[in-house]
Amino acid sequence: MTTQQLQEITTCQLCSSERTVERFKEDPYTVLECADCGLVYVTPRFSGEALREVYGHTYWRSDKPRVQGYSDYTADEELYLKTYRHRLGFLEHLLDRKLRVLDVGCAAGFFLRIMSEKGHEVAGIELSAEIATHAKEHLGVDAVHVGTLDDVPADHPKIIEGSFDLVTMWDVVEHVPDPQSLLRRARKLLKPTGKLVLETQNVSSSFAKLLGRRWHHYKHAEHLYHFNRETIRTLLGQAGFEI
């Protein structure tokens, strides 16, 4: 990929304002804060096929994980499984019955494996074919769609509109150029009583403020947005969710 594939962003995704405050610059990227709503975002950025290429095999075994990707994602399998077992405590109030669960951006499928162990019916979406192979080995070929929510075929045997009790997005929404579209699509997949659980880094956290531009979530090729409590509430509201 080259800098010629980068696209300048001139308006805020949340409020369409063009008024910004520059937080800092790391050529060719600039981290901006919307002067009207507070959304923090990166310009320029990759889009389309160039953005997909960011998540190739070098993303999951990166020699520069501080800048992009992971040092060896699957080698840390036991750590991820332990993390997701811990997160079940957060979901405990939802787990009193068998659920249909969709994990968007499921990567190697670690969260889905934990849910499957608990007897839940699971499916995943993963953009990267490289890491989705690992998920399919453990969950089955039909359980994971390689691509995005927008290109799931209408006759997919597991990913069906209005059929899921729970949709999860663990550290995904900050990677997506049009998060409103993603969330609206996810909402259509939920049952009327279904829940969305979303996690993303908090750019207004005390740790982010302490580290400034050295904050480890400033990975400009992949993290297009940096939300806080207020901007993530705005985003979810625009997609039709009630918190």
C-alpha positions in Angstrom: 0.0 0.0 0.0 1.1 3.5 -0.7 0.2 7.0 0.5 -1.5 7.5 -2.9 -4.2 5.1 -1.7 -5.0 7.3 1.4 -8.2 9.4 1.3 -8.5 12.7 3.0 -11.4 13.1 5.5 -12.9 16.6 5.7 -16.1 16.1 7.7 -17.0 14.6 11.0 -18.7 11.2 10.7 -21.1 12.0 13.6 -22.2 15.6 13.0 -20.8 16.5 9.5 -19.0 19.5 10.9 -15.8 20.6 9.2 -14.5 22.5 12.2 -11.6 20.6 13.9 -8.8 20.9 16.4 -5.6 19.1 15.5 -4.4 16.8 18.3 -1.2 15.8 16.7 0.4 14.7 13.4 2.4 11.7 12.5 3.0 11.9 8.7 1.1 11.1 6.7 -1.6 10.9 9.3 -3.2 13.7 11.4 -5.4 13.0 14.5 -8.2 15.5 14.6 -10.9 16.3 17.1 -14.3 17.6 15.9 -14.7 21.1 17.4 -18.5 20.6 17.6 -19.2 17.0 18.9 -15.8 15.9 20.1 -15.3 12.8 17.9 -11.6 12.0 17.4 -10.6 10.7 14.0 -7.7 10.1 11.6 -7.1 11.6 8.2 -6.1 10.6 5.6 -7.1 6.9 5.8 -7.3 3.8 3.6 -10.7 2.7 2.2 -12.1 0.0 0.1 -9.7 -2.8 -1.0 -6.7 -0.9 0.4 -8.3 -1.0 3.9 -8.9 -4.7 3.5 -5.3 -5.2 2.8 -4.4 -3.8 6.2 -5.7 -7.0 7.7 -3.6 -9.5 5.7 -1.4 -12.1 7.3 1.2 -9.6 8.5 -1.5 -7.9 10.6 -1.8 -11.0 12.8 1.9 -11.6 13.0 3.3 -8.1 12.9 7.0 -7.2 13.3 5.7 -3.7 14.4 2.7 -4.3 16.6 3.1 -0.9 18.2 2.2 0.6 14.8 -0.1 -2.0 13.4 -1.6 -5.4 14.3 -0.4 -8.1 16.8 2.9 -9.7 17.4 1.4 -13.2 17.1 -2.4 -13.3 17.7 -3.0 -17.0 17.7 0.1 -17.7 19.9 -1.8 -15.8 22.7 -4.8 -18.1 22.4 -4.9 -19.1 26.0 -4.8 -15.4 27.1 -7.7 -14.5 24.9 -9.8 -17.5 26.0 -9.1 -16.4 29.6 -10.1 -12.9 28.8 -13.4 -13.9 27.2 -14.3 -16.3 30.1 -13.8 -13.3 32.4 -16.1 -11.2 30.2 -18.9 -13.7 30.7 -19.4 -12.0 34.1 -20.5 -8.9 32.2 -23.0 -10.9 30.2 -24.2 -13.0 33.1 -27.7 -11.5 33.1 -28.2 -12.6 29.5 -27.0 -16.1 29.9 -29.9 -17.8 31.8 -31.0 -19.5 28.6 -29.6 -20.7 25.3 -28.8 -17.8 23.0 -28.1 -17.3 19.3 -24.9 -15.2 19.3 -23.2 -13.3 16.4 -19.7 -11.9 16.9 -18.8 -9.3 14.4 -15.1 -9.1 13.8 -14.6 -12.5 15.4 -10.9 -12.9 14.4 -9.8 -16.4 15.5 -13.2 -17.1 17.1 -12.0 -17.1 20.7 -15.1 -15.5 22.1 -17.4 -17.7 20.1 -15.6 -20.8 21.3 -16.3 -19.8 24.9 -19.9 -19.2 24.1 -20.2 -22.5 22.3 -18.7 -24.3 25.3 -21.6 -22.8 27.3 -24.1 -24.4 24.9 -25.0 -21.3 22.9 -25.5 -21.3 19.1 -22.8 -19.2 17.5 -21.8 -17.5 14.3 -19.2 -15.0 13.3 -18.2 -12.4 10.8 -14.5 -11.8 10.0 -13.0 -9.6 7.2 -9.6 -11.3 7.3 -9.5 -14.7 5.6 -6.2 -15.4 7.2 -7.4 -15.3 10.8 -10.9 -16.7 10.0 -9.3 -20.0 9.0 -8.4 -20.5 12.6 -12.0 -19.8 13.7 -13.4 -22.2 11.1 -11.2 -25.0 12.3 -12.7 -24.8 15.7 -16.3 -23.7 15.0 -17.1 -25.2 11.5 -17.0 -23.8 8.0 -20.6 -22.5 8.1 -20.2 -20.8 11.4 -17.9 -18.0 10.1 -18.6 -15.7 7.1 -15.4 -14.2 5.6 -16.3 -10.6 4.6 -18.5 -7.9 6.1 -22.1 -7.8 7.3 -23.0 -6.1 4.0 -21.9 -9.1 1.8 -23.5 -11.9 3.8 -25.5 -13.9 1.3 -29.3 -13.9 1.8 -29.4 -17.7 2.0 -26.6 -18.0 4.6 -27.6 -20.9 6.8 -26.7 -19.3 10.1 -26.7 -15.5 9.7 -30.4 -14.6 9.4 -32.2 -11.3 10.0 -34.1 -11.0 13.2 -32.7 -14.3 14.6 -30.0 -13.3 17.1 -30.4 -12.8 20.9 -26.9 -11.2 21.2 -24.6 -9.4 18.7 -21.1 -8.5 20.0 -18.4 -6.2 18.7 -15.2 -6.5 20.7 -12.8 -3.7 19.6 -14.3 -3.5 16.1 -16.3 -0.2 15.6 -13.1 2.0 15.6 -11.9 0.1 12.5 -14.9 0.7 10.3 -15.2 3.7 7.9 -19.0 3.9 8.2 -19.9 2.7 11.8 -23.5 3.8 11.5 -24.1 1.5 8.6 -22.5 -1.4 10.4 -24.6 -0.9 13.5 -27.9 -0.4 11.6 -27.2 -3.7 9.8 -26.4 -5.4 13.1 -29.7 -4.1 14.5 -31.6 -5.8 11.7 -30.0 -9.1 12.7 -31.2 -8.9 16.3 -34.5 -10.2 17.6 -36.8 -7.4 18.9 -35.6 -8.2 22.4 -32.0 -8.8 21.3 -29.0 -7.0 22.8 -25.8 -5.4 21.3 -22.6 -5.5 23.4 -20.0 -3.2 22.1 -16.5 -2.5 23.4 -14.1 0.2 22.1 -11.2 2.1 23.6 -12.0 5.4 25.5 -10.0 8.3 24.1 -11.0 10.4 27.2 -9.8 7.8 29.7 -7.2 8.9 32.3 -4.7 6.5 30.7 -5.2 8.0 27.2 -4.8 11.5 28.7 -1.7 10.5 30.6 0.1 9.0 27.6 -1.0 11.6 25.0 0.2 10.8 21.5 2.0 7.7 23.0 -1.3 6.0 23.8 -1.1 2.5 22.4 -4.5 2.7 20.6 -3.2 5.4 18.2 -2.6 2.9 15.3 -3.5 5.2 12.4 -3.9 2.7 9.6 -6.4 0.6 11.5 -8.0 2.8 14.2 -10.0 5.3 12.2 -12.0 6.7 15.1 -11.4 7.2 18.8 -14.7 7.4 20.8 -15.5 8.4 24.4 -18.7 7.9 26.4 -20.5 10.8 24.8 -19.5 10.1 21.1 -20.3 6.4 21.4 -23.7 7.2 22.8 -24.3 9.5 19.9 -23.2 6.9 17.4 -25.4 4.2 18.9 -28.4 6.5 19.0 -27.9 7.4 15.3 -28.1 3.6 14.6 -31.4 3.2 16.5 -30.0 1.6 19.7 -31.1 2.5 23.3 -28.5 2.2 26.0 
